[in-house]
Structures are given as C-alpha cells and as structure tokens.
Amino acid sequence: MNDLRTIDAGSFRSVYDQFHARIFRYFLKRAAVHETATELTQQLFIRLWQHRNTLSEQHPLEVQLFTMANSVWIDHLRKLATNKKYFSSVEEFDLPDTTVSTSLQIEASNYFRLAMDKLPPIRKKVFVLKMMHGFSNQEIAGKLSVSVKTVEDHLWKAMRFIRAMITTIWSIIVLLILS
C-alpha cells in the first residue's frame, strides 16, 4: 500500500483480513463478551474506513489501528459509564426479597419506557441516539440537522423529565410497600 490515505475497497479488504483476528482478540480480552468484541471490531473498521484519509504515512498502519482500537474501547467504556449513571436510579432500591426486587426492576424498566414514550418525538430521538446508541452530540446534530446546542438542550430536558418521572413513581412504590 503506497499511500494509506487512499485505501480503496480492495486494499481495505486486505487490511481487514490481515488485522481482523488480532483486533477482535484485543477487544475480546478486554470485554470478555464475544458479541461486544464483535461489535467493537466492526466499529473500529468502520472508523478506519471513514477516517482513511487522515491516516499518517509516518506511522505503521498496525500502530494506528491499535491506537484507534484503544479509542474505540475508551468510547465504549464511556458509553457504559454514562448509561450506568443515567439509569442507576432504576436500581437504587435494593430490596431484600428477590422476587419483589426483580418484580420492581421489571416494573421500573416499564416505567422508564413509559417516561421515554411521553417525550416529544425529537427529544426522544435525541435521547435514544445518545443513551442507547452512544452517538456524540455532534453526530446527533448532524443526523438530525440541528445545532449541537439544540441537542444539548433536548438531552438536558429529557433527562430531567425522565429522572423526575421515575423519582415520582419510585416514591409512590416505596410508599405502597411501606404502608
């Protein structure tokens, strides 16, 4: 490959064949879940294709791929942390009876979906793209043809609404259990 920035479909396939197994093992070692490793490997090669024109001739392709892999892994961890942060209110109440606890978790998840369904369509779309699919605010803005500030505003309002609704529902559930 003379110029890495001009990777065509044929040479991309060659790079994919050469590095796929190693990249997959890299992610599998960290994630320990086959599906997650597969998904992250796909994300890496999609990112490689999308950013092929920014590859450096001064560094070996292998080094650049594993640098990108590390970035994909960190993005994945950030997404998990963000999801855990925003959805932890569903798991806050740890009740001793596992049947009741499981039942309440299922119920909470249903209330979460109900809260999401009450969001205006664009706000729901922004929230789902961010929280469920891990898109950045800029990516969401580009997909929906709105400004990044608009995306941030929708996210803030969606999270505030969902948090308030879930808090209210949990308060009612706790009062019912305690009475």
VEXLO-678248 format. One record per residue: z, x, y of N, C-alpha, C in turn. Coordinates in nm, 2 decimals. Atoms other than C-alpha are relative to their C-alpha. Layout:
# residues N
{node {Z, X, Y}, {Z, X, Y}, {Z, X, Y}}
...
# end
This chain:
# residues 179
{node {0.00, 0.08, -0.12}, {0.00, 0.00, 0.00}, {0.00, 0.09, 0.12}}
{node {0.01, -0.08, -0.11}, {-0.12, 0.17, 0.31}, {0.09, -0.04, 0.12}}
{node {-0.07, 0.05, -0.11}, {0.03, -0.05, 0.58}, {0.08, -0.12, -0.05}}
{node {-0.08, 0.11, 0.05}, {0.33, -0.26, 0.48}, {0.00, -0.12, 0.08}}
{node {0.00, 0.12, -0.09}, {0.29, -0.49, 0.77}, {-0.12, -0.09, -0.03}}
{node {0.11, 0.09, 0.03}, {-0.04, -0.62, 0.64}, {-0.01, -0.03, -0.15}}
{node {0.00, 0.05, 0.14}, {0.07, -0.73, 0.30}, {-0.08, -0.13, -0.02}}
{node {0.07, 0.13, 0.03}, {-0.18, -0.98, 0.16}, {0.06, -0.06, -0.13}}
{node {-0.06, 0.07, 0.11}, {-0.12, -1.22, -0.12}, {0.00, 0.08, -0.13}}
{node {0.00, -0.08, 0.12}, {-0.23, -0.98, -0.39}, {0.10, 0.11, 0.00}}
{node {-0.10, -0.11, -0.01}, {-0.02, -0.69, -0.27}, {0.15, -0.06, 0.00}}
{node {-0.13, 0.06, 0.00}, {0.27, -0.93, -0.22}, {0.04, -0.03, -0.14}}
{node {-0.02, 0.03, 0.14}, {0.24, -1.04, -0.58}, {0.05, 0.13, -0.07}}
{node {-0.04, -0.13, 0.06}, {0.26, -0.67, -0.68}, {0.14, 0.04, 0.04}}
{node {-0.13, -0.03, -0.05}, {0.57, -0.62, -0.47}, {0.10, -0.09, -0.07}}
{node {-0.08, 0.09, 0.07}, {0.72, -0.93, -0.62}, {0.03, 0.04, -0.15}}
{node {-0.01, -0.04, 0.14}, {0.65, -0.82, -0.98}, {0.08, 0.13, -0.01}}
{node {-0.07, -0.13, 0.01}, {0.79, -0.47, -0.91}, {0.15, -0.02, 0.03}}
{node {-0.14, 0.01, -0.05}, {1.12, -0.58, -0.74}, {0.07, -0.12, -0.04}}
{node {-0.06, 0.12, 0.03}, {1.19, -0.93, -0.86}, {0.13, 0.01, -0.09}}
{node {-0.11, -0.01, 0.09}, {1.41, -0.84, -1.15}, {0.12, 0.07, 0.06}}
{node {-0.11, -0.07, -0.07}, {1.62, -0.59, -0.95}, {0.07, -0.08, 0.10}}
{node {-0.06, 0.08, -0.11}, {1.67, -0.82, -0.66}, {0.08, -0.12, -0.06}}
{node {-0.08, 0.10, 0.07}, {1.77, -1.10, -0.90}, {0.13, 0.05, -0.05}}
{node {-0.13, -0.05, 0.05}, {2.03, -0.88, -1.07}, {0.10, 0.03, 0.12}}
{node {-0.09, -0.02, -0.12}, {2.16, -0.78, -0.72}, {0.08, -0.12, 0.03}}
{node {-0.07, 0.12, -0.04}, {2.23, -1.14, -0.64}, {0.08, -0.06, -0.11}}
{node {-0.08, 0.05, 0.11}, {2.35, -1.23, -0.99}, {0.13, 0.07, -0.01}}
{node {-0.12, -0.08, 0.01}, {2.60, -0.95, -0.98}, {0.10, -0.05, 0.11}}
{node {-0.09, 0.05, -0.11}, {2.74, -1.09, -0.65}, {0.04, -0.15, -0.02}}
{node {-0.02, 0.14, 0.00}, {2.71, -1.46, -0.70}, {0.06, -0.05, -0.14}}
{node {-0.04, 0.03, 0.13}, {2.77, -1.47, -1.08}, {-0.04, -0.14, -0.05}}
{node {0.05, 0.13, 0.03}, {2.58, -1.80, -1.09}, {-0.15, 0.01, 0.00}}
{node {0.15, -0.02, 0.02}, {2.22, -1.80, -1.23}, {-0.08, -0.07, 0.11}}
{node {0.07, 0.08, -0.10}, {2.10, -2.08, -1.00}, {0.01, 0.06, 0.14}}
{node {-0.01, -0.06, -0.13}, {2.24, -1.92, -0.69}, {-0.08, 0.13, 0.02}}
{node {0.08, -0.13, -0.01}, {2.09, -1.58, -0.77}, {-0.15, -0.03, 0.00}}
{node {0.14, 0.04, 0.00}, {1.75, -1.75, -0.84}, {-0.04, -0.05, 0.14}}
{node {0.03, 0.05, -0.14}, {1.77, -1.94, -0.50}, {0.00, 0.11, 0.10}}
{node {0.00, -0.11, -0.10}, {1.87, -1.63, -0.31}, {-0.11, 0.10, -0.01}}
{node {0.11, -0.09, 0.02}, {1.60, -1.42, -0.47}, {-0.13, -0.07, 0.06}}
{node {0.11, 0.07, -0.07}, {1.35, -1.69, -0.36}, {0.00, 0.01, 0.15}}
{node {-0.02, -0.01, -0.15}, {1.49, -1.69, -0.01}, {-0.04, 0.14, 0.05}}
{node {0.04, -0.14, -0.04}, {1.45, -1.31, 0.00}, {-0.15, 0.02, 0.01}}
{node {0.15, -0.03, 0.01}, {1.08, -1.31, -0.10}, {-0.07, -0.09, 0.11}}
{node {0.06, 0.08, -0.11}, {1.01, -1.60, 0.14}, {0.02, 0.07, 0.13}}
{node {-0.03, -0.07, -0.12}, {1.18, -1.40, 0.42}, {-0.09, 0.12, 0.01}}
{node {0.10, -0.12, 0.00}, {0.97, -1.09, 0.32}, {-0.13, -0.04, 0.04}}
{node {0.14, 0.05, -0.03}, {0.65, -1.29, 0.34}, {0.00, -0.04, 0.15}}
{node {0.00, 0.05, -0.13}, {0.75, -1.45, 0.67}, {0.01, 0.12, 0.10}}
{node {-0.02, -0.11, -0.10}, {0.85, -1.12, 0.83}, {-0.07, 0.13, -0.04}}
{node {0.07, -0.11, 0.05}, {0.60, -0.89, 0.66}, {-0.06, 0.09, 0.11}}
{node {0.06, -0.08, -0.11}, {0.45, -0.79, 1.00}, {0.11, 0.08, 0.07}}
{node {-0.10, -0.08, -0.07}, {0.79, -0.64, 1.11}, {0.05, 0.11, -0.09}}
{node {-0.05, -0.10, 0.09}, {0.83, -0.41, 0.81}, {-0.03, 0.14, 0.07}}
{node {0.01, -0.13, -0.05}, {0.87, -0.04, 0.90}, {-0.07, 0.09, -0.09}}
{node {0.07, -0.11, 0.08}, {0.64, 0.24, 0.78}, {0.09, 0.12, -0.02}}
{node {-0.09, -0.11, 0.00}, {0.93, 0.48, 0.84}, {0.10, -0.01, -0.11}}
{node {-0.10, 0.02, 0.11}, {1.15, 0.34, 0.56}, {-0.07, -0.05, -0.12}}
{node {0.06, 0.05, 0.12}, {1.07, 0.28, 0.20}, {0.01, -0.15, -0.02}}
{node {0.00, 0.15, 0.02}, {0.99, -0.08, 0.10}, {0.13, -0.04, -0.07}}
{node {-0.11, 0.03, 0.08}, {1.27, -0.07, -0.15}, {0.13, -0.01, 0.09}}
{node {-0.11, -0.01, -0.09}, {1.53, 0.02, 0.12}, {0.00, -0.13, 0.08}}
{node {0.01, 0.12, -0.08}, {1.40, -0.26, 0.34}, {0.03, -0.13, -0.07}}
{node {-0.03, 0.11, 0.08}, {1.41, -0.51, 0.06}, {0.15, -0.02, -0.03}}
{node {-0.14, 0.01, 0.03}, {1.77, -0.44, -0.03}, {0.08, -0.02, 0.13}}
{node {-0.07, 0.03, -0.13}, {1.87, -0.44, 0.34}, {-0.02, -0.15, 0.03}}
{node {0.02, 0.14, -0.02}, {1.71, -0.79, 0.36}, {0.08, -0.08, -0.10}}
{node {-0.08, 0.07, 0.10}, {1.88, -0.89, 0.03}, {0.15, -0.01, 0.05}}
{node {-0.14, 0.00, -0.05}, {2.22, -0.79, 0.19}, {0.01, -0.10, 0.11}}
{node {0.00, 0.10, -0.11}, {2.13, -1.00, 0.49}, {0.00, -0.14, -0.05}}
{node {0.01, 0.13, 0.06}, {2.04, -1.30, 0.27}, {0.14, -0.03, -0.06}}
{node {-0.13, 0.03, 0.06}, {2.37, -1.26, 0.08}, {0.11, -0.03, 0.11}}
{node {-0.09, 0.02, -0.10}, {2.57, -1.24, 0.40}, {-0.02, -0.14, 0.06}}
{node {0.03, 0.13, -0.05}, {2.39, -1.55, 0.53}, {0.05, -0.11, -0.09}}
{node {-0.05, 0.09, 0.11}, {2.48, -1.73, 0.20}, {0.15, -0.01, 0.01}}
{node {-0.15, 0.00, -0.01}, {2.85, -1.63, 0.24}, {0.04, -0.08, 0.13}}
{node {-0.03, 0.07, -0.13}, {2.85, -1.76, 0.60}, {-0.02, -0.15, -0.02}}
{node {0.02, 0.15, 0.03}, {2.70, -2.09, 0.49}, {0.11, -0.06, -0.08}}
{node {-0.11, 0.05, 0.08}, {2.96, -2.13, 0.22}, {0.13, -0.01, 0.08}}
{node {-0.12, 0.00, -0.08}, {3.24, -2.04, 0.47}, {-0.01, -0.12, 0.10}}
{node {0.02, 0.11, -0.09}, {3.10, -2.29, 0.72}, {0.02, -0.13, -0.06}}
{node {-0.01, 0.12, 0.07}, {3.07, -2.56, 0.47}, {0.14, -0.03, -0.04}}
{node {-0.14, 0.02, 0.04}, {3.42, -2.50, 0.34}, {0.09, -0.04, 0.12}}
{node {-0.08, 0.03, -0.12}, {3.56, -2.50, 0.70}, {-0.02, -0.15, 0.04}}
{node {0.02, 0.13, -0.05}, {3.40, -2.83, 0.79}, {0.03, -0.11, -0.10}}
{node {-0.02, 0.10, 0.10}, {3.45, -3.01, 0.46}, {0.14, 0.01, -0.06}}
{node {-0.14, -0.02, 0.06}, {3.81, -2.88, 0.39}, {0.09, -0.12, 0.03}}
{node {-0.09, 0.11, -0.03}, {3.96, -3.19, 0.55}, {0.00, -0.10, -0.12}}
{node {0.00, 0.09, 0.11}, {3.85, -3.38, 0.24}, {0.09, 0.04, -0.11}}
{node {-0.08, -0.06, 0.10}, {4.05, -3.15, 0.02}, {0.14, 0.03, 0.04}}
{node {-0.13, -0.04, -0.06}, {4.36, -3.12, 0.24}, {0.12, -0.06, -0.08}}
{node {-0.11, 0.07, 0.07}, {4.57, -3.37, 0.04}, {0.00, 0.03, -0.14}}
{node {-0.01, -0.04, 0.14}, {4.68, -3.22, -0.29}, {0.11, -0.08, -0.06}}
{node {-0.09, 0.09, 0.06}, {4.84, -3.50, -0.48}, {0.04, 0.05, -0.14}}
{node {-0.04, -0.04, 0.13}, {5.04, -3.43, -0.80}, {-0.07, -0.06, -0.11}}
{node {0.06, 0.07, 0.10}, {4.88, -3.69, -1.01}, {-0.15, 0.03, 0.00}}
{node {0.14, -0.04, 0.00}, {4.54, -3.55, -1.11}, {-0.10, -0.12, 0.00}}
{node {0.09, 0.12, 0.00}, {4.39, -3.90, -1.18}, {-0.01, -0.06, 0.14}}
{node {0.00, 0.05, -0.14}, {4.49, -4.02, -0.83}, {-0.07, 0.10, 0.09}}
{node {0.07, -0.10, -0.08}, {4.38, -3.69, -0.68}, {-0.15, 0.00, -0.02}}
{node {0.14, 0.01, 0.03}, {4.04, -3.70, -0.85}, {-0.06, -0.13, 0.06}}
{node {0.05, 0.13, -0.05}, {4.00, -4.06, -0.76}, {-0.01, 0.00, 0.15}}
{node {0.00, -0.01, -0.15}, {4.09, -3.99, -0.39}, {-0.11, 0.10, 0.04}}
{node {0.10, -0.09, -0.04}, {3.85, -3.69, -0.38}, {-0.14, -0.07, -0.01}}
{node {0.12, 0.08, 0.02}, {3.57, -3.92, -0.51}, {-0.01, -0.10, 0.12}}
{node {0.00, 0.10, -0.10}, {3.67, -4.18, -0.26}, {-0.03, 0.07, 0.14}}
{node {0.02, -0.07, -0.12}, {3.69, -3.92, 0.02}, {-0.15, 0.04, 0.02}}
{node {0.14, -0.04, -0.01}, {3.34, -3.80, -0.06}, {-0.09, -0.12, 0.03}}
{node {0.07, 0.12, -0.04}, {3.22, -4.16, -0.04}, {0.02, -0.03, 0.15}}
{node {-0.02, 0.02, -0.14}, {3.38, -4.19, 0.30}, {-0.07, 0.10, 0.09}}
{node {0.08, -0.10, -0.07}, {3.22, -3.87, 0.41}, {-0.14, -0.04, 0.01}}
{node {0.14, 0.05, 0.00}, {2.88, -4.01, 0.31}, {-0.01, -0.12, 0.10}}
{node {0.00, 0.11, -0.09}, {2.97, -4.33, 0.49}, {0.00, 0.04, 0.15}}
{node {-0.01, -0.05, -0.13}, {3.06, -4.14, 0.80}, {-0.13, 0.06, 0.05}}
{node {0.14, -0.06, -0.03}, {2.73, -3.94, 0.78}, {-0.10, -0.11, 0.03}}
{node {0.09, 0.11, -0.01}, {2.54, -4.27, 0.74}, {0.01, -0.07, 0.14}}
{node {-0.02, 0.07, -0.13}, {2.69, -4.40, 1.07}, {-0.05, 0.08, 0.11}}
{node {0.05, -0.08, -0.11}, {2.55, -4.11, 1.27}, {-0.14, -0.05, 0.04}}
{node {0.13, 0.03, -0.04}, {2.24, -4.17, 1.48}, {-0.10, 0.08, -0.08}}
{node {0.10, -0.07, 0.08}, {1.92, -4.06, 1.29}, {-0.02, 0.15, 0.03}}
{node {0.03, -0.14, -0.04}, {1.85, -3.74, 1.49}, {0.13, 0.08, -0.02}}
{node {-0.13, -0.07, 0.02}, {2.22, -3.64, 1.48}, {0.03, 0.03, -0.14}}
{node {-0.02, -0.01, 0.14}, {2.24, -3.70, 1.11}, {-0.10, 0.11, -0.05}}
{node {0.10, -0.10, 0.04}, {1.92, -3.49, 1.06}, {0.04, 0.14, 0.04}}
{node {-0.05, -0.13, -0.05}, {2.06, -3.20, 1.27}, {0.12, 0.04, -0.09}}
{node {-0.12, -0.03, 0.08}, {2.39, -3.22, 1.08}, {-0.04, 0.04, -0.15}}
{node {0.05, -0.03, 0.14}, {2.22, -3.22, 0.73}, {-0.07, 0.13, 0.00}}
{node {0.07, -0.12, 0.00}, {1.99, -2.94, 0.82}, {0.09, 0.12, 0.02}}
{node {-0.09, -0.10, -0.03}, {2.28, -2.73, 0.95}, {0.10, 0.02, -0.12}}
{node {-0.11, -0.01, 0.09}, {2.55, -2.81, 0.70}, {-0.04, 0.00, -0.15}}
{node {0.04, 0.01, 0.14}, {2.37, -2.89, 0.38}, {-0.11, 0.10, -0.04}}
{node {0.11, -0.10, 0.03}, {2.07, -2.66, 0.41}, {0.01, 0.13, 0.07}}
{node {-0.03, -0.13, -0.06}, {2.21, -2.38, 0.62}, {-0.10, 0.05, 0.10}}
{node {0.09, -0.05, -0.10}, {1.95, -2.37, 0.89}, {0.07, 0.04, 0.12}}
{node {-0.06, -0.04, -0.12}, {2.03, -2.19, 1.21}, {-0.03, -0.10, 0.11}}
{node {0.02, 0.09, -0.11}, {2.05, -2.38, 1.54}, {-0.15, 0.02, 0.05}}
{node {0.14, -0.03, -0.05}, {1.72, -2.21, 1.65}, {-0.10, -0.06, -0.10}}
{node {0.09, 0.05, 0.10}, {1.55, -2.31, 1.32}, {-0.01, -0.15, 0.01}}
{node {0.00, 0.14, -0.01}, {1.66, -2.67, 1.36}, {-0.07, -0.05, 0.13}}
{node {0.06, 0.04, -0.13}, {1.55, -2.68, 1.73}, {-0.15, 0.01, -0.02}}
{node {0.15, -0.02, 0.02}, {1.20, -2.55, 1.62}, {-0.05, -0.12, -0.09}}
{node {0.04, 0.10, 0.09}, {1.18, -2.80, 1.33}, {-0.01, -0.14, 0.07}}
{node {-0.01, 0.13, -0.06}, {1.28, -3.10, 1.55}, {-0.06, -0.01, 0.14}}
{node {0.06, -0.01, -0.13}, {1.11, -2.98, 1.87}, {0.10, -0.05, 0.11}}
{node {-0.10, 0.03, -0.10}, {1.43, -3.00, 2.07}, {0.06, 0.14, 0.04}}
{node {-0.06, -0.13, -0.04}, {1.63, -2.73, 2.26}, {0.12, 0.03, -0.09}}
{node {-0.12, -0.05, 0.07}, {1.90, -2.52, 2.10}, {0.12, -0.07, 0.05}}
{node {-0.12, 0.07, -0.06}, {2.15, -2.68, 2.34}, {0.01, -0.14, -0.05}}
{node {0.00, 0.14, 0.05}, {2.05, -3.03, 2.22}, {0.05, 0.01, -0.15}}
{node {-0.04, -0.02, 0.13}, {2.10, -2.91, 1.86}, {0.16, 0.02, 0.00}}
{node {-0.15, -0.03, -0.01}, {2.45, -2.77, 1.95}, {0.08, -0.13, 0.04}}
{node {-0.07, 0.13, -0.05}, {2.54, -3.10, 2.13}, {0.00, -0.10, -0.12}}
{node {0.00, 0.10, 0.11}, {2.43, -3.31, 1.83}, {0.10, 0.05, -0.11}}
{node {-0.09, -0.05, 0.10}, {2.63, -3.08, 1.59}, {0.15, -0.03, 0.04}}
{node {-0.13, 0.02, -0.05}, {2.94, -3.10, 1.80}, {0.04, -0.14, -0.01}}
{node {-0.03, 0.15, 0.00}, {2.93, -3.48, 1.84}, {0.00, -0.05, -0.15}}
{node {0.00, 0.04, 0.14}, {2.85, -3.52, 1.46}, {0.13, 0.04, -0.06}}
{node {-0.12, -0.05, 0.07}, {3.14, -3.30, 1.35}, {0.12, -0.07, 0.06}}
{node {-0.11, 0.07, -0.06}, {3.38, -3.47, 1.60}, {0.01, -0.14, -0.06}}
{node {0.00, 0.13, 0.05}, {3.28, -3.81, 1.48}, {0.04, -0.01, -0.15}}
{node {-0.04, 0.00, 0.14}, {3.30, -3.73, 1.11}, {0.14, 0.04, -0.02}}
{node {-0.14, -0.04, 0.02}, {3.63, -3.55, 1.14}, {0.09, -0.11, 0.04}}
{node {-0.09, 0.11, -0.05}, {3.78, -3.84, 1.34}, {-0.01, -0.12, -0.10}}
{node {0.01, 0.11, 0.09}, {3.65, -4.10, 1.09}, {0.07, 0.04, -0.13}}
{node {-0.07, -0.04, 0.12}, {3.78, -3.90, 0.79}, {0.15, 0.01, 0.02}}
{node {-0.14, 0.00, -0.03}, {4.11, -3.84, 0.95}, {0.06, -0.14, 0.01}}
{node {-0.05, 0.14, 0.00}, {4.15, -4.21, 1.02}, {0.01, -0.06, -0.14}}
{node {0.01, 0.05, 0.14}, {4.05, -4.30, 0.66}, {0.12, 0.06, -0.08}}
{node {-0.11, -0.07, 0.07}, {4.29, -4.04, 0.52}, {0.14, -0.05, 0.04}}
{node {-0.13, 0.05, -0.05}, {4.57, -4.17, 0.74}, {0.03, -0.13, -0.07}}
{node {-0.02, 0.13, 0.07}, {4.52, -4.52, 0.60}, {0.03, 0.02, -0.14}}
{node {-0.02, -0.02, 0.15}, {4.50, -4.39, 0.24}, {0.14, 0.05, -0.02}}
{node {-0.13, -0.06, 0.02}, {4.82, -4.19, 0.28}, {0.11, -0.11, 0.03}}
{node {-0.09, 0.11, -0.03}, {5.00, -4.49, 0.44}, {0.00, -0.10, -0.12}}
{node {0.01, 0.09, 0.11}, {4.88, -4.71, 0.15}, {0.08, 0.06, -0.12}}
{node {-0.06, -0.06, 0.12}, {5.00, -4.46, -0.11}, {0.15, 0.01, 0.02}}
{node {-0.14, -0.01, -0.03}, {5.34, -4.41, 0.06}, {0.07, -0.13, 0.01}}
{node {-0.07, 0.13, -0.01}, {5.41, -4.78, 0.10}, {0.02, -0.07, -0.13}}
# end
